[in-house]
Amino acid sequence: MNSIDLFIEKIHNNHFVEAHEVLENDWKRFKKESKKENAKFLQALINGATSIALWIKKRPEPSLRVWDFFQKNKYLIETINLNEKEKYLFTIKLLEYKFTQKEKL
């Protein structure tokens, strides 16, 4: 299973901390390859998962700050080249949905 599929599975199952770790190696690789926008986009997805994890841990202020980074950088999906782009677009929607449901998690 590739990293985006595993990330989606973790988010779907409300394993937000574990999801955070799934994209970490890809994020580091993009940084090392100087693919700054790709790295920033993956960091946004990672922060989306982290934000929800922080909310669940009853840390609303840091959660909202991290969520703001996700919101500001999710648009990068439109400017970067990623394989299976539709999965990344789905991931954005899934994170947004989970965030709306955060009170129930």
N, CA, C and O of each residue as an XYZ file, in Angstrom:
420
protein
N       0.858     -1.177      0.000
C       0.000      0.000      0.000
C       0.904      1.240      0.000
O       1.851      1.330      0.781
N       0.596      2.189     -0.884
C       1.424      3.398     -0.919
C       1.022      4.344      0.214
O       0.018      4.130      0.893
N       1.811      5.376      0.399
C       1.630      6.234      1.573
C       0.304      6.998      1.568
O      -0.310      7.151      2.624
N      -0.147      7.476      0.423
C      -1.411      8.225      0.429
C      -2.586      7.303      0.733
O      -3.527      7.715      1.411
N      -2.552      6.064      0.244
C      -3.625      5.114      0.574
C      -3.630      4.806      2.069
O      -4.690      4.724      2.690
N      -2.459      4.638      2.631
C      -2.356      4.357      4.066
C      -2.808      5.574      4.884
O      -3.484      5.424      5.902
N      -2.437      6.763      4.443
C      -2.869      7.991      5.117
C      -4.398      8.082      5.114
O      -5.009      8.365      6.144
N      -5.001      7.845      3.968
C      -6.473      7.876      3.859
C      -7.094      6.849      4.810
O      -8.064      7.149      5.506
N      -6.542      5.664      4.836
C      -7.071      4.620      5.726
C      -6.985      5.054      7.183
O      -7.938      4.879      7.942
N      -5.845      5.619      7.579
C      -5.671      6.064      8.966
C      -6.662      7.176      9.319
O      -7.257      7.160     10.397
N      -6.840      8.136      8.415
C      -7.791      9.226      8.668
C      -9.211      8.671      8.744
O      -9.976      9.025      9.642
N      -9.554      7.812      7.808
C     -10.895      7.210      7.799
C     -11.200      6.503      9.119
O     -12.329      6.547      9.607
N     -10.189      5.851      9.692
C     -10.360      5.105     10.936
C     -10.067      5.933     12.188
O      -9.958      5.388     13.286
N      -9.938      7.256     12.017
C      -9.701      8.176     13.135
C      -8.380      7.934     13.863
O      -8.279      8.166     15.068
N      -7.388      7.475     13.141
C      -6.045      7.282     13.702
C      -5.170      8.451     13.230
O      -4.290      8.289     12.384
N      -5.436      9.611     13.792
C      -4.837     10.840     13.292
C      -3.350     10.963     13.611
O      -2.591     11.479     12.790
N      -2.923     10.510     14.765
C      -1.499     10.566     15.109
C      -0.712      9.646     14.176
O       0.338     10.027     13.659
N      -1.221      8.440     13.967
C      -0.548      7.499     13.070
C      -0.528      8.027     11.634
O       0.451      7.838     10.913
N      -1.611      8.685     11.225
C      -1.676      9.251      9.874
C      -0.579     10.291      9.688
O       0.056     10.359      8.635
N      -0.369     11.085     10.706
C       0.677     12.111     10.667
C       2.015     11.503     10.265
O       2.755     12.084      9.472
N       2.315     10.347     10.808
C       3.613      9.711     10.564
C       3.727      9.087      9.178
O       4.835      8.917      8.670
N       2.613      8.746      8.565
C       2.614      8.042      7.282
C       3.249      8.873      6.162
O       3.990      8.338      5.337
N       2.965     10.155      6.131
C       3.475     11.009      5.046
C       4.819     11.658      5.364
O       5.382     12.373      4.535
N       5.320     11.411      6.547
C       6.555     12.069      7.001
C       7.749     11.810      6.069
O       8.479     12.743      5.735
N       7.952     10.567      5.652
C       9.096     10.267      4.784
C       8.971     10.929      3.418
O       9.959     11.423      2.873
N       7.763     10.943      2.862
C       7.555     11.614      1.578
C       7.818     13.110      1.711
O       8.435     13.718      0.837
N       7.350     13.694      2.802
C       7.566     15.119      3.065
C       9.064     15.416      3.135
O       9.534     16.377      2.525
N       9.810     14.603      3.872
C      11.264     14.796      3.993
C      11.954     14.623      2.641
O      12.888     15.358      2.319
N      11.498     13.657      1.855
C      12.101     13.422      0.534
C      11.887     14.633     -0.369
O      12.814     15.073     -1.049
N      10.680     15.166     -0.378
C      10.409     16.349     -1.198
C      11.270     17.529     -0.747
O      11.780     18.279     -1.580
N      11.433     17.694      0.555
C      12.279     18.775      1.058
C      13.718     18.592      0.576
O      14.366     19.539      0.130
N      14.196     17.366      0.675
C      15.576     17.067      0.264
C      15.764     17.302     -1.234
O      16.829     17.749     -1.660
N      14.751     17.008     -2.025
C      14.804     17.185     -3.480
C      14.491     18.624     -3.896
O      14.402     18.916     -5.088
N      14.324     19.514     -2.935
C      13.990     20.928     -3.169
C      12.668     21.108     -3.906
O      12.496     22.069     -4.655
N      11.745     20.194     -3.694
C      10.386     20.333     -4.226
C       9.548     20.983     -3.130
O       8.738     20.342     -2.461
N       9.781     22.280     -2.978
C       9.230     23.012     -1.837
C       7.706     23.024     -1.792
O       7.119     22.861     -0.723
N       7.065     23.213     -2.932
C       5.595     23.251     -2.920
C       5.011     21.880     -2.623
O       4.006     21.778     -1.921
N       5.632     20.812     -3.153
C       5.177     19.457     -2.833
C       5.313     19.209     -1.330
O       4.401     18.687     -0.689
N       6.459     19.588     -0.784
C       6.709     19.392      0.647
C       5.705     20.184      1.476
O       5.172     19.679      2.464
N       5.452     21.416      1.075
C       4.515     22.254      1.828
C       3.099     21.695      1.765
O       2.356     21.767      2.743
N       2.727     21.141      0.617
C       1.400     20.534      0.499
C       1.285     19.315      1.418
O       0.295     19.171      2.136
N       2.291     18.439      1.398
C       2.240     17.272      2.293
C       2.241     17.711      3.744
O       1.572     17.101      4.578
N       2.986     18.766      4.054
C       2.982     19.288      5.412
C       1.575     19.763      5.784
O       1.147     19.612      6.928
N       0.868     20.331      4.825
C      -0.513     20.756      5.085
C      -1.388     19.556      5.437
O      -2.168     19.617      6.388
N      -1.265     18.460      4.675
C      -2.048     17.256      4.993
C      -1.678     16.714      6.366
O      -2.549     16.342      7.153
N      -0.392     16.673      6.645
C       0.079     16.207      7.959
C      -0.515     17.093      9.051
O      -0.966     16.595     10.082
N      -0.514     18.393      8.823
C      -1.069     19.320      9.816
C      -2.575     19.168      9.956
O      -3.118     19.375     11.041
N      -3.254     18.811      8.876
C      -4.682     18.551      8.984
C      -4.961     17.421      9.955
O      -5.846     17.526     10.804
N      -4.205     16.339      9.831
C      -4.358     15.200     10.748
C      -3.949     15.582     12.166
O      -4.609     15.204     13.134
N      -2.863     16.330     12.282
C      -2.379     16.752     13.594
C      -3.392     17.644     14.292
O      -3.598     17.529     15.500
N      -4.020     18.529     13.538
C      -5.015     19.422     14.108
C      -6.150     18.643     14.769
O      -6.569     18.961     15.882
N      -6.633     17.638     14.081
C      -7.734     16.844     14.632
C      -7.269     16.072     15.867
O      -7.997     15.961     16.853
N      -6.045     15.539     15.800
C      -5.489     14.829     16.967
C      -5.383     15.773     18.162
O      -5.691     15.380     19.288
N      -4.955     17.001     17.931
C      -4.852     17.977     19.021
C      -6.231     18.298     19.600
O      -6.376     18.439     20.815
N      -7.235     18.415     18.744
C      -8.585     18.696     19.228
C      -9.069     17.566     20.140
O      -9.628     17.807     21.210
N      -8.844     16.342     19.695
C      -9.257     15.182     20.488
C      -8.550     15.175     21.844
O      -9.117     14.733     22.844
N      -7.313     15.665     21.871
C      -6.534     15.727     23.121
C      -6.898     16.961     23.945
O      -6.200     17.312     24.897
N      -8.007     17.618     23.565
C      -8.519     18.779     24.302
C      -7.534     19.947     24.291
O      -7.326     20.620     25.301
N      -6.936     20.165     23.124
C      -6.022     21.299     22.935
C      -6.537     22.141     21.764
O      -5.922     22.173     20.698
N      -7.667     22.821     21.968
C      -8.318     23.516     20.852
C      -7.510     24.652     20.230
O      -7.535     24.823     19.011
N      -6.799     25.427     21.034
C      -6.057     26.552     20.461
C      -4.961     26.088     19.507
O      -4.900     26.573     18.377
N      -4.085     25.157     19.927
C      -3.085     24.668     18.959
C      -3.743     23.968     17.769
O      -3.253     24.058     16.643
N      -4.842     23.280     18.019
C      -5.553     22.602     16.941
C      -5.975     23.589     15.859
O      -5.773     23.341     14.670
N      -6.550     24.687     16.268
C      -7.032     25.679     15.305
C      -5.881     26.374     14.573
O      -6.004     26.704     13.394
N      -4.766     26.594     15.270
C      -3.594     27.193     14.611
C      -3.057     26.272     13.520
O      -2.734     26.722     12.421
N      -2.964     24.977     13.832
C      -2.440     24.007     12.864
C      -3.438     23.837     11.716
O      -3.037     23.698     10.560
N      -4.722     23.848     12.029
C      -5.753     23.735     10.984
C      -5.649     24.911     10.009
O      -5.851     24.748      8.806
N      -5.339     26.073     10.529
C      -5.196     27.251      9.679
C      -4.086     27.042      8.641
O      -4.233     27.453      7.490
N      -2.980     26.408      9.039
C      -1.902     26.119      8.080
C      -2.421     25.185      6.984
O      -2.140     25.392      5.803
N      -3.171     24.170      7.375
C      -3.770     23.261      6.384
C      -4.628     24.050      5.397
O      -4.499     23.886      4.184
N      -5.493     24.896      5.917
C      -6.403     25.662      5.069
C      -5.649     26.595      4.115
O      -6.037     26.753      2.957
N      -4.587     27.201      4.602
C      -3.822     28.141      3.776
C      -3.025     27.455      2.679
O      -2.706     28.087      1.672
N      -2.696     26.185      2.845
C      -1.782     25.526      1.912
C      -2.382     24.379      1.111
O      -1.702     23.801      0.263
N      -3.624     24.043      1.361
C      -4.243     22.955      0.604
C      -4.362     23.294     -0.879
O      -4.402     22.391     -1.715
N      -4.418     24.568     -1.212
C      -4.532     24.991     -2.611
C      -3.338     24.544     -3.457
O      -3.437     24.482     -4.682
N      -2.226     24.237     -2.820
C      -1.026     23.835     -3.558
C      -1.256     22.592     -4.412
O      -0.503     22.347     -5.355
N      -2.277     21.810     -4.100
C      -2.593     20.634     -4.912
C      -2.806     21.031     -6.367
O      -2.567     20.231     -7.272
N      -3.252     22.255     -6.595
C      -3.514     22.723     -7.957
C      -2.240     23.098     -8.712
O      -2.263     23.207     -9.938
N      -1.142     23.294     -8.005
C       0.083     23.776     -8.642
C       1.204     22.748     -8.713
O       2.239     22.995     -9.333
N       1.001     21.598     -8.081
C       2.083     20.607     -8.026
C       1.739     19.375     -8.852
O       0.588     19.153     -9.228
N       2.753     18.596     -9.116
C       2.591     17.368     -9.883
C       2.767     16.174     -8.944
O       3.869     15.909     -8.463
N       1.685     15.467     -8.693
C       1.708     14.266     -7.850
C       1.011     13.131     -8.587
O       0.004     13.340     -9.263
N       1.553     11.941     -8.450
C       0.852     10.774     -8.971
C      -0.424     10.575     -8.165
O      -0.459     10.849     -6.965
N      -1.459     10.103     -8.822
C      -2.742      9.819     -8.163
C      -3.328     11.063     -7.483
O      -3.795     11.011     -6.345
N      -3.290     12.158     -8.202
C      -3.755     13.440     -7.670
C      -5.167     13.363     -7.100
O      -5.482     14.028     -6.113
N      -6.017     12.545     -7.729
C      -7.397     12.445     -7.243
C      -7.451     11.939     -5.802
O      -8.358     12.309     -5.055
N      -6.503     11.106     -5.403
C      -6.469     10.620     -4.020
C      -6.123     11.748     -3.056
O      -6.651     11.802     -1.945
N      -5.247     12.641     -3.475
C      -4.895     13.784     -2.635
C      -6.071     14.757     -2.521
O      -6.316     15.321     -1.454
N      -6.791     14.947     -3.618
C      -7.996     15.788     -3.577
C      -9.036     15.181     -2.634
O      -9.673     15.896     -1.860
N      -9.202     13.862     -2.705
C     -10.117     13.169     -1.800
C      -9.668     13.350     -0.351
O     -10.498     13.541      0.538
N      -8.370     13.291     -0.114
C      -7.822     13.425      1.234
C      -8.149     14.787      1.827
O      -8.471     14.891      3.011
N      -8.070     15.819      1.019
C      -8.436     17.162      1.487
C      -9.888     17.157      1.964
O     -10.191     17.647      3.052
N     -10.772     16.608      1.154
C     -12.198     16.563      1.509
C     -12.430     15.714      2.761
O     -13.241     16.071      3.616
N     -11.718     14.591      2.866
C     -11.863     13.716      4.032
C     -11.417     14.435      5.307
O     -12.103     14.369      6.327
N     -10.284     15.115      5.253
C      -9.819     15.865      6.422
C     -10.820     16.959      6.799
O     -11.112     17.161      7.978
N     -11.338     17.656      5.801
C     -12.321     18.706      6.087
C     -13.581     18.124      6.727
O     -14.135     18.704      7.661
N     -14.023     16.989      6.224
C     -15.192     16.337      6.818
C     -14.908     15.928      8.268
O     -15.708     16.202      9.162
N     -13.777     15.279      8.493
C     -13.433     14.836      9.848
C     -13.324     16.027     10.803
O     -13.706     15.937     11.970
N     -12.801     17.137     10.293
C     -12.696     18.330     11.133
C     -14.074     18.821     11.547
O     -14.257     19.259     12.683
N     -15.040     18.754     10.649
C     -16.399     19.171     11.012
C     -17.015     18.237     12.039
O     -17.928     18.622     12.769
N     -16.517     17.013     12.097
C     -17.041     16.006     13.026
C     -16.208     15.872     14.292
O     -16.447     14.970     15.095
N     -15.239     16.751     14.482
C     -14.255     16.597     15.558
C     -14.864     16.532     16.960
O     -14.298     15.898     17.850
N     -15.991     17.169     17.158
C     -16.664     17.145     18.462
C     -17.164     15.742     18.801
O     -17.323     15.404     19.974
N     -17.407     14.939     17.789
C     -17.978     13.600     17.974
C     -16.930     12.503     18.032
O     -17.248     11.352     18.331
N     -15.690     12.849     17.749
C     -14.639     11.820     17.675
C     -14.124     11.420     19.038
O     -13.241     10.568     19.140
